């Protein structure tokens, strides 16, 4: 079995670096490739989610709340964003009727966010697997998607080993 634990750098002919302004994606560094794909998927995914008044920031919050009420600090940590960013996301979800905020029964100094029945319904509808897979797997064969998923799962797991930066006050 091939050892995939080593990160390999792209190799260009004669060990020369390509022109950084090249329009050919084969010449781009891996980070630029990922960023370009992520931007396209984020744009397409936001268009898909807009039918429910959601975006790529709010939808995962709803999914995290299926496990029960959480503080904004917990949600920020789970989503890898600042508490200020999460506060805005939760405010939008609250205005849409998808979540409610109340005193946290575990700690009265904090506010707990809870998903509503409407939020559950919308989150499940919006999470339909087929559109999500179609948006992310465009141009790939099934075997390519399987390899990509394996790589992405490993990358996400590796990122989780990195401690999250400290955040501000709880909202």
Backbone as JSON, one array per atom type, in Angstrom:
{
  "sequence": "XXXXXXXXXXXXXXXXXXXXXXXXXXXXXXXXXXXXXXXXXXXXXXXXXXXXXXXXXXXXXXXXXXXXXXXXXXXXXXXXXXXXXXXXXXXXXXXXXXXXXXXXXXXXXXXXXXXXXXXXXXXXXXXXXXXXXXXXXXXXXXXXXXXXXXXXXXXXXXXXXXXXXXXXXXX",
  "N": [[0.84, -1.18, 0.0], [0.48, 2.24, -0.71], [2.39, 4.81, 0.85], [0.9, 7.45, 2.2], [1.45, 9.36, 4.01], [3.43, 11.26, 3.77], [3.87, 14.56, 2.7], [3.8, 15.68, -0.52], [5.41, 17.83, -2.79], [4.44, 19.62, -5.7], [5.93, 18.65, -8.77], [7.73, 20.24, -11.2], [8.87, 20.35, -14.59], [12.4, 20.15, -14.93], [12.85, 21.19, -12.41], [12.01, 23.85, -12.24], [10.19, 26.68, -11.28], [6.88, 27.5, -12.17], [5.44, 30.24, -14.02], [4.06, 32.55, -11.87], [1.83, 33.95, -12.6], [0.41, 32.46, -14.34], [-2.32, 31.19, -16.28], [-2.94, 28.58, -16.31], [-4.13, 26.04, -14.38], [-2.58, 23.8, -13.67], [-0.11, 24.82, -13.14], [-0.31, 26.1, -10.75], [0.23, 26.62, -7.2], [-0.64, 24.27, -4.6], [-2.23, 25.39, -2.55], [-3.44, 27.6, -3.83], [-4.96, 26.27, -5.73], [-6.78, 24.86, -4.07], [-8.05, 27.02, -2.76], [-9.28, 28.31, -4.92], [-11.12, 26.36, -5.81], [-12.65, 26.08, -3.48], [-13.79, 28.64, -3.23], [-15.49, 28.65, -5.5], [-17.23, 26.53, -4.86], [-18.29, 27.46, -2.44], [-19.68, 29.73, -3.35], [-21.59, 28.49, -5.07], [-22.83, 26.79, -3.22], [-23.89, 28.62, -1.38], [-25.79, 29.79, -3.07], [-27.5, 27.6, -3.41], [-28.35, 27.23, -0.71], [-29.65, 29.61, -0.26], [-32.3, 29.46, -0.89], [-33.56, 28.8, 1.44], [-33.03, 30.9, 3.01], [-30.54, 30.72, 4.1], [-26.92, 30.42, 4.53], [-23.48, 29.42, 3.87], [-22.38, 29.76, 6.36], [-24.41, 29.74, 8.3], [-25.83, 27.31, 8.03], [-24.24, 25.03, 8.99], [-24.3, 25.66, 11.71], [-26.94, 25.21, 12.46], [-26.97, 22.43, 12.09], [-25.13, 21.6, 14.05], [-26.62, 22.19, 16.29], [-28.49, 20.19, 16.47], [-27.64, 18.34, 18.27], [-28.27, 19.44, 20.68], [-28.76, 22.3, 22.88], [-26.4, 24.97, 22.69], [-23.75, 27.18, 23.64], [-22.89, 30.41, 22.26], [-20.15, 30.64, 22.22], [-19.33, 27.96, 22.22], [-20.42, 27.19, 19.74], [-18.98, 28.88, 18.04], [-16.4, 27.83, 18.36], [-16.78, 25.22, 17.35], [-17.25, 25.82, 14.71], [-15.04, 27.15, 13.88], [-14.74, 29.95, 13.93], [-14.74, 33.43, 15.03], [-16.19, 34.6, 18.12], [-17.61, 36.95, 17.73], [-18.25, 36.82, 15.0], [-19.86, 34.54, 15.08], [-21.9, 35.5, 16.67], [-23.2, 37.3, 14.95], [-24.05, 35.49, 12.99], [-25.78, 33.82, 14.45], [-27.68, 35.72, 15.21], [-28.84, 36.3, 12.72], [-29.95, 33.78, 12.12], [-31.75, 33.64, 14.2], [-33.49, 35.8, 13.64], [-34.63, 34.69, 11.4], [-36.17, 32.76, 12.47], [-35.14, 30.27, 13.04], [-33.57, 29.6, 15.2], [-33.49, 30.01, 18.79], [-32.52, 32.16, 21.46], [-31.67, 31.89, 24.84], [-31.38, 32.16, 28.46], [-28.66, 30.24, 29.58], [-29.14, 27.14, 30.99], [-27.1, 25.8, 32.26], [-25.3, 27.7, 33.02], [-26.01, 30.69, 34.15], [-24.89, 33.09, 33.4], [-24.43, 33.01, 30.78], [-25.65, 32.73, 27.37], [-27.78, 30.41, 25.81], [-28.11, 28.73, 22.72], [-30.7, 27.43, 20.86], [-32.11, 25.15, 18.56], [-35.03, 25.62, 16.56], [-38.21, 24.02, 15.75], [-38.8, 24.68, 13.11], [-36.24, 25.41, 12.24], [-34.97, 22.91, 12.38], [-36.39, 21.52, 10.38], [-35.75, 23.0, 8.07], [-32.94, 22.78, 8.07], [-32.59, 20.04, 7.59], [-33.84, 19.73, 5.08], [-32.21, 21.45, 3.51], [-29.81, 20.14, 3.69], [-29.8, 18.08, 1.94], [-28.3, 15.37, 0.38], [-27.71, 14.94, -2.4], [-27.69, 17.48, -3.95], [-25.51, 18.71, -2.63], [-23.34, 16.98, -3.08], [-23.28, 17.05, -5.87], [-22.54, 19.71, -6.3], [-19.95, 19.77, -5.28], [-18.5, 17.77, -6.52], [-18.2, 18.17, -9.19], [-17.0, 17.4, -12.36], [-15.52, 15.2, -11.61], [-14.81, 11.69, -11.45], [-16.48, 8.88, -9.9], [-14.58, 7.36, -8.47], [-12.57, 9.25, -8.15], [-13.86, 11.06, -6.48], [-14.09, 9.53, -4.17], [-11.38, 9.27, -3.42], [-10.77, 11.98, -3.07], [-12.52, 12.61, -0.94], [-11.4, 11.02, 1.09], [-8.88, 12.25, 1.38], [-9.68, 14.86, 2.13], [-11.04, 14.36, 4.56], [-8.9, 13.48, 6.12], [-7.4, 15.82, 6.11], [-9.11, 17.63, 7.46], [-9.26, 16.36, 9.95], [-6.57, 16.59, 10.71], [-6.38, 19.37, 10.92], [-7.98, 19.82, 13.12], [-6.36, 19.1, 15.19], [-4.87, 21.27, 15.69], [-4.74, 23.85, 18.0], [-7.48, 26.02, 18.63], [-7.61, 29.58, 18.08], [-7.59, 31.97, 20.81], [-10.7, 33.39, 21.91], [-13.01, 36.21, 22.02], [-15.27, 37.94, 24.28], [-18.17, 36.23, 25.59], [-21.29, 36.03, 23.93]],
  "CA": [[0.0, 0.0, 0.0], [1.24, 3.48, -0.85], [2.49, 5.63, 2.05], [0.38, 8.79, 1.89], [1.69, 10.25, 5.14], [4.36, 12.31, 3.39], [3.34, 15.6, 1.83], [4.66, 15.86, -1.68], [5.28, 19.09, -3.5], [4.34, 19.4, -7.14], [7.22, 18.71, -9.46], [7.66, 20.82, -12.52], [10.05, 19.97, -15.38], [13.69, 20.82, -14.68], [12.79, 21.85, -11.1], [11.77, 25.28, -12.37], [8.87, 27.1, -10.84], [6.14, 28.12, -13.27], [5.1, 31.65, -13.94], [2.98, 32.65, -10.9], [0.66, 34.59, -13.2], [-0.12, 31.53, -15.33], [-3.74, 30.87, -16.26], [-3.06, 27.12, -16.3], [-4.17, 25.55, -13.0], [-1.51, 22.84, -13.42], [1.05, 25.58, -12.7], [-0.6, 26.78, -9.49], [0.51, 25.91, -5.95], [-1.79, 23.54, -4.06], [-3.1, 26.31, -1.8], [-4.24, 28.38, -4.78], [-5.95, 25.34, -6.29], [-7.84, 24.63, -3.07], [-8.78, 28.26, -2.55], [-10.11, 28.55, -6.11], [-12.24, 25.41, -5.78], [-13.49, 26.4, -2.33], [-14.58, 29.84, -3.56], [-16.57, 28.27, -6.41], [-18.19, 25.7, -4.12], [-18.97, 28.35, -1.49], [-20.64, 30.52, -4.13], [-22.68, 27.6, -5.51], [-23.53, 26.28, -2.03], [-24.7, 29.73, -0.89], [-26.95, 29.91, -3.97], [-28.39, 26.5, -3.04], [-28.91, 27.47, 0.62], [-30.44, 30.85, -0.22], [-33.72, 29.1, -0.96], [-34.05, 28.7, 2.82], [-32.52, 32.05, 3.75], [-29.32, 30.29, 4.78], [-25.66, 30.48, 3.8], [-22.52, 28.43, 4.32], [-22.05, 29.99, 7.77], [-25.54, 29.42, 9.18], [-26.3, 25.92, 7.93], [-23.58, 24.12, 9.95], [-24.73, 25.99, 13.07], [-28.17, 24.45, 12.68], [-26.64, 21.01, 12.21], [-24.51, 21.4, 15.37], [-27.65, 22.32, 17.33], [-29.28, 18.96, 16.57], [-27.15, 17.63, 19.46], [-28.76, 20.14, 21.86], [-28.42, 23.71, 23.03], [-24.97, 25.28, 22.83], [-23.47, 28.61, 23.76], [-22.26, 30.98, 21.06], [-18.73, 30.31, 22.31], [-19.19, 26.58, 21.75], [-20.69, 27.17, 18.3], [-17.83, 29.51, 17.37], [-15.32, 26.85, 18.36], [-17.12, 24.13, 16.44], [-17.25, 26.31, 13.33], [-13.75, 27.77, 13.58], [-14.89, 31.4, 13.72], [-14.72, 34.21, 16.26], [-17.5, 34.74, 18.77], [-18.3, 38.06, 17.08], [-18.82, 36.29, 13.76], [-20.95, 33.64, 15.44], [-23.01, 36.32, 17.17], [-23.94, 37.79, 13.77], [-24.69, 34.33, 12.34], [-26.91, 33.4, 15.3], [-28.7, 36.77, 15.12], [-29.54, 36.08, 11.46], [-30.76, 32.57, 12.27], [-32.84, 33.97, 15.13], [-34.46, 36.61, 12.88], [-35.3, 33.79, 10.45], [-37.01, 31.83, 13.23], [-34.52, 28.95, 13.04], [-33.01, 29.35, 16.52], [-33.84, 30.94, 19.86], [-31.49, 32.32, 22.49], [-32.22, 32.03, 26.19], [-30.36, 31.94, 29.48], [-28.12, 28.88, 29.58], [-29.44, 26.52, 32.29], [-25.85, 25.32, 32.86], [-24.55, 28.86, 33.5], [-26.92, 31.82, 33.94], [-24.17, 34.23, 32.84], [-24.3, 32.78, 29.33], [-26.88, 32.52, 26.59], [-27.77, 29.16, 25.06], [-28.79, 28.78, 21.43], [-31.45, 26.19, 20.62], [-32.76, 25.1, 17.25], [-36.49, 25.51, 16.59], [-38.73, 22.98, 14.85], [-38.61, 25.18, 11.74], [-34.82, 25.3, 11.97], [-34.7, 21.5, 12.1], [-36.96, 21.17, 9.08], [-34.96, 23.68, 7.05], [-31.59, 22.21, 8.05], [-32.66, 18.72, 6.95], [-34.12, 19.96, 3.65], [-31.05, 22.06, 2.86], [-28.67, 19.22, 3.75], [-29.99, 16.99, 0.99], [-26.99, 14.93, -0.08], [-27.47, 15.02, -3.85], [-27.17, 18.78, -4.41], [-24.2, 18.98, -2.05], [-22.34, 16.19, -3.8], [-23.19, 17.56, -7.24], [-21.8, 20.97, -6.28], [-18.54, 19.6, -4.93], [-17.82, 16.72, -7.3], [-18.27, 18.5, -10.61], [-15.82, 17.08, -13.14], [-14.79, 14.07, -11.04], [-15.39, 10.36, -11.5], [-16.79, 8.37, -8.56], [-13.34, 6.97, -7.78], [-11.9, 10.5, -7.78], [-14.58, 11.61, -5.33], [-13.71, 8.71, -3.03], [-10.02, 9.67, -3.03], [-10.86, 13.35, -2.56], [-13.13, 12.55, 0.39], [-10.4, 10.48, 2.02], [-7.89, 13.3, 1.62], [-10.29, 15.96, 2.87], [-11.28, 13.91, 5.93], [-7.62, 13.51, 6.81], [-7.0, 17.22, 6.3], [-9.95, 18.19, 8.52], [-8.81, 15.77, 11.22], [-5.28, 17.2, 11.04], [-6.64, 20.75, 11.34], [-8.57, 19.8, 14.47], [-5.28, 18.92, 16.15], [-4.3, 22.59, 15.92], [-5.62, 24.55, 18.94], [-8.19, 27.2, 18.13], [-7.13, 30.82, 18.69], [-8.48, 32.46, 21.88], [-11.78, 34.25, 21.41], [-13.43, 37.32, 22.89], [-16.35, 37.73, 25.27], [-19.34, 35.43, 25.24], [-22.46, 36.85, 23.61]],
  "C": [[0.89, 1.25, 0.0], [1.23, 4.27, 0.46], [2.07, 7.05, 1.7], [0.69, 9.78, 3.0], [2.62, 11.4, 4.79], [3.68, 13.3, 2.44], [4.31, 15.77, 0.68], [4.36, 17.2, -2.34], [5.13, 18.79, -4.98], [5.72, 19.46, -7.77], [7.0, 19.21, -10.87], [8.92, 20.4, -13.28], [11.26, 20.81, -15.02], [13.71, 21.58, -13.35], [12.63, 23.37, -11.19], [10.36, 25.57, -11.9], [8.16, 27.75, -12.02], [5.9, 29.6, -13.02], [3.91, 31.78, -12.97], [1.72, 33.32, -11.46], [-0.02, 33.7, -14.24], [-1.63, 31.33, -15.17], [-3.98, 29.37, -16.19], [-3.04, 26.62, -14.86], [-3.08, 24.52, -12.68], [-0.24, 23.53, -12.92], [0.88, 26.17, -11.3], [-0.14, 25.95, -8.29], [-0.78, 25.27, -5.42], [-2.76, 24.46, -3.34], [-3.99, 27.13, -2.72], [-5.31, 27.51, -5.42], [-7.12, 25.14, -5.33], [-8.69, 25.87, -2.88], [-9.73, 28.53, -3.7], [-11.34, 27.64, -6.11], [-13.2, 25.76, -4.64], [-14.36, 27.63, -2.61], [-15.76, 29.49, -4.48], [-17.64, 27.48, -5.67], [-18.96, 26.56, -3.14], [-20.03, 29.19, -2.2], [-21.84, 29.67, -4.53], [-23.5, 27.11, -4.32], [-24.4, 27.38, -1.44], [-25.94, 29.94, -1.77], [-27.97, 28.82, -3.65], [-29.1, 26.79, -1.72], [-29.81, 28.69, 0.68], [-31.93, 30.59, -0.33], [-34.36, 28.97, 0.41], [-33.6, 29.88, 3.65], [-31.27, 31.72, 4.55], [-28.1, 30.6, 3.93], [-24.7, 29.46, 4.4], [-22.13, 28.61, 5.79], [-23.17, 29.52, 8.69], [-25.94, 27.96, 9.17], [-25.58, 24.99, 8.9], [-23.97, 24.4, 11.4], [-26.0, 25.21, 13.38], [-27.87, 22.97, 12.89], [-25.99, 20.71, 13.56], [-25.57, 21.43, 16.48], [-28.56, 21.1, 17.42], [-28.88, 18.18, 17.82], [-27.64, 18.28, 20.76], [-28.27, 21.57, 21.9], [-26.91, 23.87, 23.24], [-24.84, 26.79, 23.01], [-22.88, 29.1, 22.44], [-20.77, 30.68, 21.05], [-18.49, 28.9, 21.8], [-19.4, 26.5, 20.23], [-19.53, 27.79, 17.52], [-16.67, 28.53, 17.28], [-15.56, 25.72, 17.38], [-17.0, 24.54, 14.97], [-15.96, 27.03, 12.95], [-13.84, 29.24, 13.25], [-14.81, 32.11, 15.07], [-16.12, 34.26, 16.86], [-18.29, 35.89, 18.16], [-18.97, 37.6, 15.79], [-20.0, 35.39, 14.07], [-22.14, 34.42, 15.96], [-23.86, 36.84, 16.0], [-24.69, 36.65, 13.09], [-25.92, 33.9, 13.13], [-28.02, 34.44, 15.24], [-29.51, 36.61, 13.83], [-30.46, 34.86, 11.55], [-31.95, 32.82, 13.19], [-33.92, 34.8, 14.42], [-35.26, 35.76, 11.9], [-36.22, 32.8, 11.14], [-36.43, 30.43, 13.33], [-33.88, 28.58, 14.38], [-33.62, 30.35, 17.51], [-32.66, 30.99, 20.83], [-32.18, 32.54, 23.82], [-31.08, 31.87, 27.19], [-29.96, 30.47, 29.47], [-28.4, 28.25, 30.95], [-28.18, 26.01, 33.01], [-25.07, 26.46, 33.5], [-25.36, 30.1, 33.16], [-26.23, 33.05, 33.36], [-24.09, 34.15, 31.32], [-25.67, 32.61, 28.69], [-26.72, 31.21, 25.82], [-28.57, 29.35, 23.78], [-29.42, 27.41, 21.21], [-32.11, 26.26, 19.26], [-34.27, 24.97, 17.43], [-36.93, 24.36, 15.67], [-38.55, 23.4, 13.38], [-37.14, 25.1, 11.33], [-34.41, 23.87, 11.66], [-35.18, 21.11, 10.71], [-36.1, 21.73, 7.96], [-33.57, 23.06, 6.93], [-31.58, 20.86, 7.33], [-32.91, 18.88, 5.45], [-32.87, 20.47, 2.93], [-29.85, 21.12, 2.81], [-28.81, 18.04, 2.8], [-28.66, 16.64, 0.33], [-26.74, 15.18, -1.57], [-26.99, 16.4, -4.31], [-25.77, 19.07, -3.88], [-23.11, 18.23, -2.8], [-22.18, 16.68, -5.23], [-22.37, 18.85, -7.31], [-20.31, 20.76, -6.08], [-17.79, 18.64, -5.83], [-17.84, 16.98, -8.8], [-16.95, 18.18, -11.3], [-15.04, 15.87, -12.64], [-15.55, 12.76, -11.23], [-15.64, 9.89, -10.06], [-15.53, 7.98, -7.79], [-12.55, 8.19, -7.35], [-12.54, 11.1, -6.53], [-14.2, 10.84, -4.06], [-12.32, 9.09, -2.52], [-10.03, 11.07, -2.44], [-11.45, 13.36, -1.16], [-12.14, 12.06, 1.43], [-9.37, 11.56, 2.38], [-8.47, 14.43, 2.46], [-10.57, 15.58, 4.32], [-9.99, 13.95, 6.72], [-7.16, 14.94, 7.06], [-7.8, 17.88, 7.42], [-9.51, 17.65, 9.87], [-7.47, 16.38, 11.64], [-5.46, 18.63, 11.53], [-7.2, 20.79, 12.75], [-7.52, 19.59, 15.54], [-4.61, 20.24, 16.48], [-5.23, 23.34, 16.86], [-6.24, 25.79, 18.3], [-7.63, 28.45, 18.8], [-8.09, 31.26, 19.8], [-9.51, 33.41, 21.31], [-12.16, 35.28, 22.46], [-14.53, 36.93, 23.85], [-17.48, 36.9, 24.71], [-20.52, 36.34, 24.99], [-23.74, 36.25, 24.01]]
}
